[in-house]
Amino acid sequence: MDLKEIQNLIKFVSNSGVAEVKLETGDIKITIRTTLEGNNPDITYVQQAPMQQAAPVQQVIQAPVVPAAPVAEETSKYITIKSPMIGTFYRKPAPDKPSFIEVGSSIGKGDVLCVVEAMKLFNEIEAEISGKIVKILVDDMSPVEFDQPLFLVDPS
């Protein structure tokens, strides 16, 4: 990936309204995070020079560090329900309706957990397991990626 492609990616992310984009291709890892005010990315460019042996070059574009959600060992006993598609995550069937589930809700196989809207189609995401919702990992009306964790479920 050359500098021109990286600059085009930065412009695209700035104009798209997306908060964060991660791209990994081969030995290149790029993370672009935009601020909420004005959506202008604050970007730092770092390139690691190759050593005398043929070590790969690593290019990183990174904005200010935002603390990640805590991931503790205690979450290993929970099952993660992930998004089956790219789209927008909705906790409610309609703006004036209550949420499908809340933290602490008991769910059964086939229960609707949320809706992911993709290309004007609203897809109901159903539980494939029974259990209790421990944590909702995505904010309502947020963009989600394929395979992004949405919920933590205690199957016991």
Secondary structure as UniProt FT lines:
FT   HELIX           3..16
FT   STRAND          20..25
FT   TURN            26..27
FT   STRAND          28..34
FT   TURN            38..39
FT   STRAND          44..48
FT   STRAND          58..62
FT   HELIX           73..77
FT   STRAND          79..82
FT   STRAND          87..90
FT   TURN            95..96
FT   TURN            103..104
FT   STRAND          106..107
FT   TURN            109..110
FT   STRAND          112..118
FT   TURN            119..120
FT   STRAND          121..126
FT   STRAND          131..136
FT   TURN            140..141
FT   STRAND          142..144
FT   TURN            146..147
FT   STRAND          149..154
//
